[in-house]
């Protein structure tokens, strides 16, 4: 249910069809919108899949032995109420996964922290420090079903999990014959929680309900496991209730808190206090992805990696070479002395504000888009320090614009095409400047999703700066 465009529905259909199941794919979107996913399924050969597109039929749900739910489908869907059994690609994976598991969630930073974990664990294999292989999947648009059959007990799997994916796992226990009696289906060796901020309040009735889904990441843990969280009101609540061993990281030195991981001021390195009391440098002063928030994401990963027993110097040096990931403050182009970044995954105002503050010079910021019932004041405050601001059209920009005007902040737009926004940014930028797409809003209506927005941003920038 819900083929989607991010890989989870596609891999579920492919995996189960290859396993001999009779598979129906049903999605409210039509064949034209779903063309990329449908093409990939067809490239897999004759899987015998039946398609019901542009609608759902109640009888399909009544007759199915099992419905595989896309995480974007609300759990209260009346079609799901007709189903005998509901699974997701994540639950199918967890029921058979033999590998050690690291799980990461948060409002922002979870993709970066998960990718950094995978980066270091992969380098550890290359250096002969660990056996087996390291794999990365989940909300990062790679379904873990795509590599499940290749895994062994020597491997590590890092899963990035959204609140929706976690909510779908609430109360789920291991199937018979796997795990201890009554053990949770999700029981990561390390659970890492990055910054919690207001998000998805268009889908959740309250911030508390949203965060409650995040809590599922550690609810199956025990003393053998580890929970890493920030030193803030949400992080302290996580660490107080987890059954795992709590480790806290903060953005200030421990003179003002009891952090086990912290940065030195003035753009210094990050340190971690090991269980025996020794303090080690875990994240170097200079990293490849700009911004203090980027350093905090690496620090969260470092706490989990050091708990696995990896050498501190190896962890520090490996994190210092982490190149970042697509769509998260991604440097992708330079023309006329201007550097261009793609931060399309910044879909909340706080994330866009962090991007605006991540550089040593005021940036030309392209922001705006669709509303998710969020507070835009953090983005308005950040806009006071940018060199110029261009807005993309959308319901979020409709709310943002009067707030900017009230504060006397000049902006261009809103623009209903990316080309127009790029041209406006180029008119404002000069050699030595930085232009960043960091929307602080969702991508609905103008784009298929935030990744589509990021790809089209990069295409437009390259095309319009080619002459």
N, C-alpha and C positions, 0 to 999 in steps of 0.2 A: 504494500500500500504506500504509494508515493515513490515513484522511480527516482525523481529528483535529478540534479545535475552535479552533485558533489561526490558520487561514487558509492555511497552506502547501499542505496536501493539496487544499483547496477550489480554490485558484487554479491549481494544477497541472492538476486535472481540467478546470476551466473553460477554461484557456488552450489545452490540447491538443485538447479537443473542438471549440473554435472554429476551431482550425487544421486540422481535418479528420480527426483521429485517431479511431480506434475505442477508446473508453475504458471500462475496467472499474474501478470503485471497490470495494476490498475492505478490510474493517476487522473486527477481532475484537469491537468494540463494536456494539451493536445500534442499530436505527433510533431508538429512544427517546432514547438517550444522545446520538446524533449529530444529533438533530433541528435544532439551530441551523444547522449546516453544510449539511445536506440542504435546508433551506428556502431558504438563499441560492443553492444550485445550481438549485433549481426556479424561483426568481425570475429566473434568467438565461435562461429560455426552454427550448425543447426542444433539449437538447444531445445526446440519444441515448445517455446514459450508462447502462451496465449496473451494477447494484449487487449485491454479495455481502457481506452484513452479518452479524455475529455469528459469523463463521467465515472461514477462508481455504481455498481449494481448490487443491491442488497443480497441477492442470492449467492453471489460469489463469496461473501463473507459468511453466510450461513453454512455453506457446503465445505468451506476450507477446513482442513485439519489444523492449519496453523496460518496466522497472518503475521507477516513481517512488516512492522510499522516503521516508516521513516521518522526520525526524531522530530522533523518539522510538523508532523501531524499531531494536533492536540489530542491528549489522552481521552478527552471527553467526547470524541467524535461518535455520533450515533452508529456509524458503521462498525466501529470497534466493539460496541456493545452487543453486536450480533455474533461476535467471534467466539470460538471455543477456546482458543489459545493465542496469546499475543507475544511475539518475540521481536527483537531488533537484531541488526547485524552484530552489535556489541554483545548482546546476551548469548547469541549463537557462538560467538568467538570465545567468550569467557567459559562457557560450559565445556570446551574442549582444549583450552590453552594449556600446554605443558610448561611454558616458559615462565621465568621470573617476571613480575609485572611492576612497572612504575606507572602511576596515573597522575595526571595534572589537570587542574581546573582553575577557574578564576574568571573575573569579568574581562580583564585585559592582561596580556602577558603570558597567557597559558600556551599559546602556540610557540612563542619564543623560548619559554622555559622547557617545554617538551622537546623542541628541536635541539636545544643546547644539551639536554640529557642524552639524546640519541647521538649527537655529534661526539661527545666525550666517550660514551660507551662503544661507539664504532672505532674511535681512535685507540681505545684500550685493547680491542681485538687486534688491530693492526700492529700494536706494540707487543703483543703476546701476553698482556696482563690478564686477559680473561679468555675463556674458551667460547666456542660457538659464535653466534651472530647477534646483532642488535637490529631491531625493527621498530618502525614508527608508524602509528596509525590513529584512527579515531576521527575526531572533529576536524583534523587538519586536512581532510578530504581524501584520506587513504583508508579504505575499510580494512580492518585487520583480517577479514576473511580472505583477502587477497594473498596473505602469506601464512595463514594458519597451518596448512598441510605441510609446510617446510620446517616447522618449529620443533625444537627438542628442549629438554630440561636444562641444557647448557646455555640457552639463549636468553636475551633480555628483550622485553617488549615495552615500549613507552606508548601509552595511550593518552591523547588529549581528549578530554571529555567535557561537553557542554552541559549546561544545567538541564537541558531537555534530555540528553542521553542519560544523565545520572538519574533524573526523575523516573525514567522508564525502568531503572534497575532497583527502585526502592522496594525493599522487602523480599527481593529475589534470593533464593537459596540455591546452593549447588545441587545438580541432579544426583540421583542415586549413584553411588560408586565413585564419586569424585569429591574430594575434600572431606573434612570431618563432619560428623552429624550436626546439622543445623548451621553449617558454615555459610556465610554470605557468598553469593555468586561473585561479587566484586570484593576482593581482598588483596589490595596492592601491597607489595613489600614496602613501597614508599608512596605516600600520597602528598602531592605538592599543591598548595593553594596560593595562587598569585593574587594580585590586588583585586579586592571586591569593590565594585562601584555600581551605581544604579544602571540597570540595563533590562531590556525585554519587559518593561512595565506595560507594554501594549498587550502582552500575553499573560503576565502574572498579575494577580489582584493587589499584591503588595511587595515591598522589598523583602520582607520576612519570608514570604512564600518562595520568592526567587532564590534566596540564600538557603532555604531549607533543602532545595534540590541539590545545591552544592555540597551540603553536609553528607550526602549519601556516599561521597568518595571515601570517607574514612569509617563509616559506620560498621563495616565488616572487619576492621583491623583488631589485632590484639598486641600483646607485649613484644611479639617478634617483628612487628612492623614499625614504620616511621611516618609521622605526620609533620609536614613543614608548613608554617603559616606566618603571616606578617604580624608585627607588634602593633595591632590596631584593634578597634572594638570587635570587628568580625573575627579577625585572626585569633584573638584571645579566647573568644567563645568556642572556636573550633578546637583549640589546643586544650581547653578545659574539659571537653566532653569526649575527645577521641580515646579509643582503647589502645591506640598505638603510642609509641614514645614521642612526646612532643618536642619539636625544635622550632625556635622562633628566630626570625630575622627582622631587622629594623633599618630605618634610614638614618639613624643617629648612633653615635658610639655608645657603648654600654654604661658610661657614667650616668646616663639618663634613663637607662632601662636595663633589663636583664637579658638582652639579646645574646644569642649564641652565634649570630652572624651579623656583621655591621660594616658600613663603609667608613673610611677615614674622610674627613672633610676636605674641601678644596680639590675635588676630583682625584682623590687618592685611591689606593686599592681597597678591596673588601677583605675583612678578616673573619675567621671562624674559630671559635673556641672548641677544641676537641674534648671528648668525654674525660680524658685524663687531666684536663686543665691547660694543655699546651695551646697557644694561639698561633695560627698559620695564615699565610696570605692565600686566599682562595680564588679571588678574581683580581686580575691585574689592573693597574690604574688606567691603562689605555686599552679600550676594547674597540672592535670594528664597527659596532652599531651605536650611533650617537644617543645621548640622553641618560640621565641618572636613573630613569625608570628601566632602561635596558640593563643597567648594571644590577639593579635589584632582582630582575628576572634571572640573571646568571647566578646571583648569590643564592637564590632559592634552590636552583639546580645544584650548586656546589654543596650545599648541606646534605642533599640526598646522595650525591656521588661520594662524598667523604664517608658517609655512614656505611657505604658498601665496602669500604676498606681500600679504595684507590689512593695512591700516594698524593699528598697535597700539592707537591710541585707539578705533578702530571696534570691534576685537575686544573690548577691555575693556568698553566701554559696552554692547555687544550681550550679552555674557555676564552683565552686571549686570542685564539685563532678562529673562534666561531664567527662565521660570515653573516649571520642573520638569515632571514627567510623572505621569500617573496611576499609582497603586500604589507610588510611591517617595517616602516622606515627604510625601505629598499632603495638604495642608490642605483639608478639604472641608466642615466644618460648625462652627458655634459655637452653643451653647445654654447659658443660665444662667451666662454668663461662662466656660464651659469650652470649650476648643478641641480639636477632634478631628482626628486624622491617620490616614491609611491608608498603611501601609508593608508591605503583604502580600508584596511581592516580596523582602523580607528573609527568605530561606529557609534561611540558615545562622546559627549563633549569633553570629559576629562582626558580621554585618550588624545583627542586633537590638541588640547591644551598642552599636554606633555610633549607632543611633537613640535609645537611652536616654540617650546622652551629648550629643545634638545640641542640647539646649535649655538655657536659662539656669536653669530650675527643675527639680526632680525630677519625673518623669512618672509617671502611672498607666499601666503597661505591660500590654498583653494579648499573651501569647506562647504558644508551644507548638503541638503538632500531631504530624505523623508523622515518624518517624526516617529519616535518610539515612546512618546509621553515622558520625556526626560527634561531635566533642568539644564537650560543652556547658559546659565550664568558663568560656569567655569570657562567656557569657550569665549564668552564676551570679555572676561577679564584677560584671557590670553591674547585676544585680538588687539588689546591696547598696546601690546609690545611688538606687533608684527610690522613689517615695512609696508605691506599692502595686503588686502583681503579681497578675494573673489568668491562669490557664492554660486553654487549650483542650484537650480530650481528644485522646489519640493516643499512639502508641508512643514518640514523642520526649518527650512530657510524662511518660510512665511512667519514663523514664530521668532526666529533669530533676528531678522531684519529690524523690527521695531526696537528690540533691545539694544542693538548696535546704534541705531539712530538716537535713542535716548541718551546714550553715553557719548555721543558726538564722534563715533568711530566711522570713518569713511570706508565704503565697500563698493565693489563693482558687481553688477548683476542684480538679481539672480539670472543665470544663464541656463537656457534649456538645452544647450548642446555642450559637449566637452570642448569642441573646437573653439567655441566662443570664449570659454573660460581660459583655455590655454593662451589664446591671443591676448586676452586682458592681462594675464600673468606676465607674458612676454613684454607687454608695453610698460609694466611696472618694474621689471627686473633689469639689472645692469650687471656687467661683468663682475664676478666675485660674489654674486648673490646666490641664494638657495631658494628654489621653488618647491613647495611640498603640497601634494594632495593629501590632506588629512581631514576627512569630511566631518567627523563628529556626529554623523547622522547615518541612517540606514540608506539603502540603495534602491528601495522599491520604486516602481514606475519607470524610471529612466533606464535601469539596468536589470539584468536577470538576477544578479546578486552582487555582493561587494567585490568578488574576485573578477567578475565581468567588468565592473567599473574600473578596477585597477589595471586590467589588461588594456582596456580601451583608452585609459589615461596615458599609458606608456606609448600606445600606438599613435595617439594624437600628438604627443610631445615630439616624438621622433619625426613624424611626418611634417609638422609645422616648423621644425627647426632644421630641416634638411637642406633648405636653400641657402 
